[in-house]
Amino acid sequence: MQYRKIVIAGGSGYLGQVLKEYYATKAQEVILLSRHAAPGATLWDASTEGPWTSSLEHADLLINCCGKNVNCRYTKKNRQAILRSRTKPTALLGRVIQKLAHPPKLWINITSATIYRHAEDRPQDETTGEIGKGFSVDICKRWERVFFAAADPRTRQVALRMGIVFGKNDGVYPRLHNLVKAGLGGPQGNGRQMVSWIHEEDAARVTEWLLNHPQENGVVNCTAPYAVTNAQQMRIIRKRKPGLPMPTWLLKLGAIIIGTEPELILKSRWVLPARLETAGFTWKYPKMEDAIAAIDVQGAKIRL
């Protein structure tokens, strides 16, 4: 199917570039809203209206990927930036949509599956999942509240609670692969924490599937159907090579040194994409073994 127009806000980031590449041959026009000048990008500051607003007219799909990377220490300054970088652009897009003559048919806000509690006992789905506590969860709750408060009856809305995205160019996988190469590819912490993940291509395919299923709205979990433990994840990436474990105390020390938060590794995110499964979405990479194999092949081609 050929689409008229796809708009990606925050398109200069990793996921934005994945979506741009995915839709490049599927749409007559793919517009990136970016704060930085780049080929094919439309400039915006993510906080005020401007000439960019006309790009949303007649769009089939608007995907909002805005948000400061959470891979940092949660200082007061960073906490404010993380919240502001998510809620401010979301509220702005909502105000603009309400003023358009022909607003986007579907608005997908990329949110986070970390909104659920630390779960080692059972998976968390859209209906029975329990919302967690803490800074990251509070960010997600306020983010989604702003999104749904910006409702316009002409535009369908989906808060896409994204799991950890695995891909060839950026995201989490390259960093984990580097740990393996350094001999530190064993379990992290106790290794029992669950990892809910999704291959970058399937993440993009979910957005298109939602576009073509107009009955779907509200909250949708975006993960692969088979979560793994951290120990299983690292074993898959190692491919039977030895790897030293990283106990919790070492992770916490390392997090301070490299300027990140241990929660990003130690929280158990066990998320079930129940709505996608029930509605019949088919994953290209449902199991991590297949996803990692595909990424490694793609990476080898890039290095040649």
C-alpha positions in Angstrom: 0.0 0.0 0.0 1.2 3.5 -0.9 0.6 6.1 1.8 0.3 9.8 1.1 2.3 11.3 4.0 4.1 10.0 7.1 5.3 12.5 9.6 7.9 11.6 12.2 8.5 14.0 15.1 11.9 13.6 16.7 13.0 12.0 13.5 16.7 12.5 13.9 17.0 9.9 16.7 17.7 6.2 16.4 14.1 5.1 16.2 13.1 8.0 13.9 15.8 7.0 11.4 14.5 3.4 11.5 11.0 4.6 10.8 12.2 6.9 8.0 14.0 4.0 6.3 11.0 1.7 6.7 8.5 4.1 5.2 10.9 5.5 2.5 9.4 3.2 -0.2 5.9 3.0 1.3 4.9 6.7 1.2 4.8 9.5 -1.3 6.3 11.7 1.4 8.1 11.1 4.6 8.7 14.2 6.7 11.0 14.4 9.7 10.4 17.1 12.3 13.9 17.8 13.7 15.6 20.4 15.8 18.7 19.9 13.7 19.2 20.6 10.0 19.4 17.3 8.0 18.5 16.1 4.6 14.8 15.7 4.3 14.1 17.3 7.7 11.7 20.1 8.5 13.0 22.3 11.3 11.0 22.8 14.5 12.0 23.6 18.1 9.5 21.1 19.6 8.1 23.9 21.8 6.5 26.6 19.6 4.3 26.7 16.5 5.8 27.6 13.2 5.8 26.9 9.4 6.3 23.2 10.2 2.6 22.9 11.3 1.4 22.7 7.7 3.4 19.5 7.2 0.8 17.7 9.4 -2.1 18.5 7.0 -3.4 15.4 5.2 -0.9 13.1 7.0 -1.9 9.5 7.1 0.3 9.0 10.2 2.1 11.1 12.8 4.6 9.3 15.0 6.1 11.2 17.9 9.5 9.9 19.0 10.5 12.9 21.0 12.3 12.4 24.3 15.8 12.8 25.9 17.7 9.6 26.1 17.2 8.1 29.6 20.7 6.6 29.6 22.0 9.2 32.1 22.2 9.9 35.8 18.9 11.0 37.2 20.1 14.3 38.5 17.6 17.1 39.1 18.6 18.8 35.8 18.3 15.5 33.9 15.0 14.6 35.5 13.5 17.9 34.4 14.9 17.5 30.9 13.6 14.0 30.5 10.1 15.1 31.5 10.1 18.3 29.5 11.4 16.7 26.4 8.4 14.3 26.4 5.5 16.3 27.6 6.2 19.6 25.9 6.4 18.3 22.3 3.4 16.0 22.9 1.2 18.9 24.2 2.4 21.1 21.3 1.4 18.5 18.7 -2.0 18.1 20.4 -2.6 21.9 20.2 -1.6 22.0 16.5 -3.7 19.0 15.5 -6.8 20.7 17.0 -6.3 23.7 14.7 -5.7 21.8 11.5 -8.3 21.5 8.7 -7.2 18.0 7.8 -5.3 16.5 10.8 -3.4 13.2 10.8 -5.6 10.1 10.6 -3.5 8.4 13.3 -1.2 9.8 15.9 1.1 7.3 17.6 3.0 8.5 20.6 6.1 6.3 21.3 5.9 5.8 25.1 7.6 3.2 27.3 6.9 -0.3 28.6 8.8 0.7 31.7 5.5 2.1 33.0 4.7 -1.4 34.5 6.1 -2.6 37.8 9.2 -4.7 38.3 7.7 -8.1 37.5 9.3 -11.5 37.8 6.1 -13.4 38.7 3.9 -12.8 35.7 3.8 -10.7 32.4 2.1 -7.3 32.4 -0.5 -6.7 29.6 -2.6 -3.7 28.7 -5.6 -4.9 30.7 -4.3 -6.6 33.8 -0.8 -5.0 34.0 0.1 -3.1 37.2 1.6 0.3 37.0 4.8 0.6 38.9 6.4 3.3 41.1 9.4 5.6 40.9 10.8 8.3 38.7 10.7 6.5 35.3 7.1 5.3 35.9 6.0 8.8 36.9 7.5 10.2 33.7 5.5 7.6 31.7 2.2 8.4 33.5 2.5 12.1 33.0 3.6 11.7 29.4 0.5 9.5 28.5 -1.8 11.8 30.5 -0.7 14.8 28.3 -1.1 12.7 25.2 -4.6 11.5 25.8 -5.6 15.0 27.1 -4.8 16.3 23.6 -7.6 14.2 22.0 -9.3 15.3 18.8 -12.2 13.3 17.5 -10.8 13.4 14.0 -7.5 11.8 14.9 -7.1 8.3 16.3 -4.6 8.0 19.1 -2.3 5.1 20.2 0.2 5.2 23.1 2.7 2.6 21.9 4.5 1.3 25.0 7.8 0.3 23.5 10.0 -2.4 24.9 13.8 -2.4 24.4 14.5 -2.0 20.7 17.2 -4.1 19.2 18.8 -3.0 15.9 22.0 -2.9 13.9 23.0 0.7 14.2 22.1 1.9 17.7 20.0 1.1 20.7 20.9 -1.4 23.4 22.3 -4.3 21.4 25.6 -2.8 20.2 26.5 -1.9 23.8 25.7 -5.4 25.0 27.7 -6.9 22.1 30.7 -4.8 23.1 30.4 -6.2 26.7 30.5 -9.7 25.2 33.6 -8.8 23.2 35.2 -7.5 26.3 34.5 -10.8 28.1 31.8 -9.3 30.4 28.9 -11.0 28.7 27.6 -13.0 31.7 24.4 -12.4 33.7 23.9 -8.9 35.0 22.8 -8.7 38.6 21.1 -12.0 39.5 20.2 -12.5 35.8 16.6 -13.3 36.6 15.2 -9.9 35.6 13.0 -10.2 32.5 13.8 -8.4 29.3 10.9 -7.4 27.0 12.4 -6.4 23.7 11.5 -6.0 20.0 13.5 -6.0 16.7 13.7 -2.6 15.1 11.9 -3.9 11.9 9.0 -5.3 13.9 8.7 -2.0 15.8 8.3 -0.2 12.5 5.9 -2.9 11.2 3.7 -2.5 14.3 3.2 1.2 13.4 2.1 0.3 9.9 -0.2 -2.4 11.2 -1.9 0.0 13.5 -2.4 2.4 10.6 -4.3 -0.3 8.7 -6.4 -1.4 11.7 -8.6 1.5 12.5 -10.4 -0.3 15.3 -7.2 -0.1 17.4 -6.6 2.8 19.8 -5.6 3.6 23.3 -2.7 1.8 24.9 -0.8 -0.9 23.0 2.3 -2.8 24.2 5.0 -3.0 21.6 7.3 -6.0 22.4 8.1 -9.4 21.0 5.8 -12.1 22.3 8.7 -14.1 24.0 10.5 -12.2 26.7 13.7 -13.7 28.1 15.6 -13.4 31.3 18.7 -11.2 31.4 20.8 -14.4 31.8 19.2 -15.9 28.7 19.7 -12.7 26.7 23.4 -12.5 27.5 23.8 -16.2 26.6 22.1 -15.7 23.2 24.4 -12.7 22.5 27.5 -14.6 23.6 26.7 -17.6 21.3 28.2 -20.0 23.8 31.4 -17.9 24.4 32.4 -17.5 28.0 31.4 -14.3 29.8 32.0 -13.0 33.3 29.0 -12.1 35.3 28.4 -8.6 36.5 27.1 -8.6 40.1 24.8 -5.9 41.3 27.4 -4.0 43.3 29.7 -3.9 40.2 26.8 -2.7 38.0 26.0 0.1 40.5 29.6 1.2 40.6 29.9 1.0 36.8 26.7 3.1 36.4 28.3 5.9 38.4 31.5 5.8 36.4 29.8 5.8 33.0 27.0 8.2 34.0 23.9 6.1 33.9 21.4 4.4 36.2 21.5 0.7 37.2 17.7 0.6 37.0 18.0 0.5 33.2 19.5 -3.0 33.6 18.2 -4.3 36.9 14.5 -3.6 36.5 12.5 -6.7 35.4 10.3 -5.6 32.5 8.0 -8.5 31.7 5.6 -7.1 29.2 3.1 -9.1 27.1 1.8 -7.6 23.8 -1.7 -9.0 24.4 -3.6 -6.6 22.1 -1.3 -7.3 19.1 -1.5 -11.0 19.7 -5.2 -11.1 20.0 -5.8 -8.9 16.9 -3.5 -11.1 14.8 -0.3 -9.2 14.3 2.5 -11.5 13.1 6.1 -10.8 14.2 9.0 -11.4 11.8 11.3 -11.9 14.8 9.3 -13.3 17.7 12.3 -15.0 19.3 15.5 -13.2 20.4 17.7 -15.9 18.8 16.4 -15.0 15.3 16.5 -11.3 15.9 20.2 -11.4 17.1 21.1 -13.6 14.1 19.5 -11.1 11.7 21.2 -8.1 13.3 24.6 -9.8 13.2 24.2 -10.5 9.5 23.2 -7.0 8.8 26.1 -5.6 10.9 28.5 -7.8 8.9 27.2 -6.4 5.6 27.6 -2.9 6.9 31.2 -3.5 7.9 32.2 -5.0 4.5 
